């Protein structure tokens, strides 16, 4: 959004004879205050109609227009204080929390203090042109603070968590591998809770950069965990009872869950907010992951139950395990060497 359009010539300093006061025309300030969303055409029409174009050469037809967005509170200050000089303007900027800590304020201070302008010289539109040419516009570096809508904030990160697990085939296959032989619901609850606890720990540690591990290590291990769970769940646990024991199985799930959490943290890094909202966003993201995980189970467990009910599980479940483990082992190879 362009709040204002101002193109000027060096002769703007002729607008006032008071070298101790800012030389921005009050008519222009009033227009800017009353028309914060003025278009280029509206600004040009005002300058023409007011006579500022003709008298001060603020805008000429053959010049290229430049946009400069001045903070509304600064416009009002200059309007209320027509005799304000540079030190007074600087003092005002420093007194406003929303101005003094921005890149915009740093540049305007540098412009006034270190770019050839005397402390008592007029602060004019010409100064603002030079500031604008430094790069950032007001819209990019200055924002009015608005209260955080926690409901919308939570919704956004919960949805991101759900989307991540639902589009992440490796995490889907790991969860499915846990329940391929359709154990009792209490065991399913225990395994899912263990996996949740593990990946929640490393998601928070990784998301806050307390614990970091290269994706070259994390991603192959995640793929290997899928193959391990599919193979041991369907084939090995029947022959070697240790793999079916609850404590051993939960321990392995917890260990692999730690790596899955680091994988989640890698994705979260792309959508992480500023530091003061980091932990809440992590928690909401994790809630979304858990919801997505439950959605997967809600869809797949009834399907497995139907196969078992019609005694088709002995045909289909081994096929599922072979497909899942083969794909996972291929991922291991590609994630290590490619």
C-alpha positions in Angstrom: 0.0 0.0 0.0 1.3 3.4 -0.9 0.3 6.0 1.7 1.9 8.9 0.0 3.8 9.7 -3.2 6.4 12.5 -3.1 8.9 13.5 -5.7 10.8 16.7 -5.2 13.6 19.0 -6.4 16.3 20.5 -4.2 14.5 23.8 -4.3 12.2 22.6 -1.5 14.4 24.3 1.0 13.1 27.6 -0.4 9.7 26.8 1.0 10.5 28.4 4.4 12.8 31.1 5.6 13.0 29.7 9.1 16.2 27.7 9.2 15.4 26.3 12.6 12.0 24.8 11.6 11.1 21.9 9.4 10.2 23.0 5.9 7.5 20.5 5.0 4.5 22.4 3.7 1.6 22.2 6.3 -0.9 21.8 3.4 0.9 18.6 2.3 1.1 17.3 5.9 -2.6 17.9 6.3 -3.4 16.1 3.1 -1.1 13.1 4.1 -2.8 12.9 7.5 -6.3 13.0 6.1 -5.6 10.7 3.1 -3.2 7.9 4.3 -4.3 5.7 1.4 -3.9 8.4 -1.4 -3.0 7.0 -4.7 -0.3 8.3 -7.0 -2.9 10.1 -9.1 -4.6 11.7 -6.0 -1.3 12.9 -4.7 -0.4 14.5 -8.0 -3.8 16.1 -8.3 -3.4 17.6 -4.8 0.0 19.0 -5.6 -1.2 20.5 -8.8 -4.4 22.0 -7.3 -2.7 23.4 -4.2 0.0 25.2 -6.2 2.8 23.4 -4.5 3.9 21.9 -7.7 4.3 25.2 -9.4 5.8 27.1 -6.5 8.2 24.6 -5.2 8.7 22.2 -8.0 7.7 19.3 -5.7 6.6 17.4 -8.8 7.2 17.9 -12.4 5.6 16.0 -15.2 8.8 14.6 -16.6 10.1 13.3 -13.3 9.8 9.7 -12.2 7.6 9.4 -9.1 9.0 7.9 -6.0 6.9 6.5 -3.1 7.7 7.3 0.5 5.6 6.2 3.4 6.0 8.4 6.4 4.8 7.1 9.8 1.4 8.5 10.6 2.4 9.6 14.1 5.4 11.5 12.6 3.1 13.3 10.2 0.9 14.3 13.1 3.8 15.5 15.1 5.1 17.7 12.2 1.7 19.0 11.7 1.3 19.9 15.3 4.8 21.3 15.6 5.5 23.4 12.5 8.6 25.0 14.1 10.2 21.6 15.1 13.8 21.4 14.1 16.0 18.3 13.6 16.9 17.8 17.3 13.2 18.0 18.3 12.2 15.6 15.6 14.9 13.2 16.7 13.8 13.5 20.3 10.2 12.7 19.2 11.3 9.6 17.3 13.3 8.4 20.3 10.3 8.9 22.6 8.0 6.6 20.5 8.6 2.9 21.1 7.2 2.0 17.7 9.6 4.2 15.9 12.9 4.3 17.8 13.8 0.6 17.4 13.1 0.3 13.7 15.5 0.3 10.8 13.6 3.3 9.5 14.5 5.3 12.7 18.2 4.2 12.4 18.4 5.5 8.9 16.7 8.8 9.5 19.1 9.4 12.5 22.1 8.5 10.3 20.8 10.8 7.6 20.5 13.7 10.0 23.5 13.2 12.2 26.0 11.8 9.7 25.3 12.8 6.2 26.2 16.5 6.1 23.1 18.0 7.7 23.6 20.5 10.5 21.7 20.1 13.7 19.8 23.4 13.3 19.1 23.1 9.6 15.6 22.6 8.3 14.3 19.1 8.2 12.6 19.1 4.8 11.0 16.7 2.3 14.4 16.7 0.6 15.8 14.9 3.6 13.0 12.3 3.2 13.8 11.8 -0.5 17.4 10.9 0.4 16.2 8.6 3.2 13.9 6.8 0.8 16.7 6.3 -1.7 18.7 4.4 1.0 16.4 1.4 0.4 13.7 0.4 2.9 10.3 2.1 2.7 8.2 2.8 5.8 5.8 -0.1 5.1 8.6 -2.6 5.2 10.2 -1.5 8.5 7.5 0.1 10.6 4.2 -1.5 11.7 1.7 -0.4 14.2 1.6 -3.0 17.0 -1.6 -5.0 17.0 -2.8 -7.4 19.8 -2.0 -11.0 18.9 -5.1 -13.0 18.0 -4.2 -16.1 20.0 -7.1 -18.1 18.6 -6.0 -17.5 15.0 -2.4 -18.0 15.9 -3.1 -21.4 17.5 -5.3 -22.4 14.6 -2.6 -21.6 12.0 0.1 -23.7 13.7 -2.2 -26.6 14.5 -3.2 -26.7 10.8 0.5 -26.6 9.9 1.2 -29.6 12.2 -1.7 -31.5 10.7 -0.7 -30.8 7.2 2.9 -31.8 7.8 2.1 -35.3 9.1 -0.6 -35.9 6.5 1.7 -35.0 3.6 4.7 -36.6 5.2 4.5 -40.2 3.9 7.4 -41.4 6.1 5.6 -40.4 9.3 2.3 -41.9 8.1 4.0 -45.2 7.3 5.7 -45.3 10.7 2.4 -44.8 12.5 0.8 -47.5 10.3 3.7 -49.9 11.0 3.0 -49.7 14.7 -0.5 -51.2 14.3 -0.2 -53.6 11.3 -1.1 -56.7 13.3 -3.9 -54.7 15.1 -2.8 -55.1 18.7 -5.3 -54.5 21.6 -6.3 -50.9 21.9 -4.4 -50.4 25.2 -1.2 -51.4 23.4 -2.0 -49.0 20.6 -2.5 -46.3 23.1 0.8 -47.0 24.8 2.7 -47.0 21.6 1.2 -43.8 20.3 1.7 -42.1 23.7 5.4 -43.2 23.7 5.9 -42.0 20.2 4.2 -38.7 21.0 6.3 -38.1 24.1 9.5 -38.8 22.3 9.0 -36.6 19.3 7.5 -33.8 21.4 10.7 -33.6 23.4 13.0 -33.3 20.4 10.6 -31.1 18.4 10.8 -28.6 21.2 14.5 -29.0 21.7 15.1 -28.8 17.9 12.6 -26.0 17.3 14.4 -23.8 19.9 17.8 -24.8 18.5 18.9 -26.3 21.8 19.5 -29.6 20.0 20.4 -29.8 16.3 21.4 -32.7 14.2 22.1 -32.8 10.5 19.3 -33.9 8.2 21.9 -36.3 6.6 21.7 -38.2 9.8 18.1 -37.7 10.9 16.4 -38.5 7.6 18.0 -41.9 6.9 17.3 -43.0 10.5 13.7 -42.0 10.1 13.5 -44.1 7.0 15.2 -47.0 8.7 12.8 -46.8 11.6 9.9 -47.4 9.3 11.5 -50.5 7.8 12.4 -51.8 11.2 8.9 -51.4 12.6 7.2 -52.9 9.5 9.5 -56.0 9.4 9.6 -56.7 13.2 5.9 -56.1 13.7 4.7 -58.5 11.0 7.5 -61.1 10.5 10.1 -61.2 13.3 8.0 -60.7 16.4 6.2 -64.1 15.8 9.5 -66.0 15.7 11.4 -63.9 18.3 9.2 -63.0 21.2 11.5 -60.2 22.5 10.5 -58.0 19.6 6.9 -58.3 20.7 7.5 -57.6 24.4 5.8 -54.3 25.4 8.8 -52.8 27.2 11.3 -53.6 24.5 8.9 -52.4 21.8 8.1 -49.1 23.6 11.8 -48.5 24.1 12.5 -48.8 20.4 9.5 -46.6 19.6 10.7 -44.0 22.0 14.2 -44.0 20.5 12.9 -43.6 16.9 10.4 -41.0 18.1 13.3 -38.8 19.1 14.6 -38.7 15.5 11.1 -38.2 14.1 10.8 -35.1 16.4 14.0 -33.7 15.0 12.5 -34.2 11.5 9.4 -32.3 12.6 11.7 -29.5 13.9 13.4 -29.2 10.6 10.1 -28.6 8.9 9.0 -26.2 11.7 12.1 -24.1 11.2 10.6 -22.9 7.8 7.5 -21.5 9.5 8.8 -20.4 12.9 7.7 -17.0 14.1 9.7 -14.4 16.0 11.4 -15.5 19.3 8.8 -14.3 21.7 6.2 -16.6 20.1 8.4 -19.5 19.4 7.5 -21.8 22.3 3.7 -21.4 21.9 3.9 -22.0 18.2 5.9 -25.1 18.8 3.3 -26.4 21.2 0.4 -25.7 18.8 2.4 -27.2 15.9 2.9 -30.4 18.0 -0.8 -30.5 18.8 -1.5 -30.4 15.1 1.0 -33.3 14.6 -0.9 -35.4 17.2 -4.2 -34.6 15.6 -2.9 -35.7 12.3 -1.5 -38.8 13.9 -4.9 -39.7 15.4 -6.6 -39.0 12.0 -4.3 -41.6 10.4 -5.1 -44.2 13.1 -8.8 -43.4 12.9 -8.7 -44.2 9.2 -6.4 -47.2 9.2 -7.3 -49.1 12.3 -10.9 -49.7 11.2 -9.6 -50.9 7.8 -7.3 -53.4 9.6 -10.1 -54.5 11.8 -12.3 -55.2 8.7 -9.4 -57.3 7.2 -9.1 -59.2 10.4 -12.8 -59.7 10.8 -13.1 -61.3 7.4 -9.9 -63.2 7.9 -8.1 -61.4 5.1 -5.3 -59.9 7.2 -3.1 -63.0 6.8 -3.0 -62.2 3.0 -2.9 -58.4 3.0 -0.9 -57.4 6.1 2.4 -59.2 5.0 2.0 -57.5 1.6 1.7 -54.1 3.3 4.7 -54.8 5.4 6.8 -55.8 2.4 5.8 -52.7 0.4 6.4 -50.4 3.4 9.8 -51.8 4.3 11.0 -51.9 0.7 10.1 -48.3 0.2 11.6 -47.3 3.5 14.9 -49.1 2.7 15.0 -47.3 -0.7 14.7 -44.1 1.2 17.6 -45.0 3.4 19.8 -45.5 0.4 18.7 -42.4 -1.4 18.9 -40.2 1.7 22.5 -41.4 2.4 23.9 -41.3 -1.1 21.8 -38.8 -3.0 
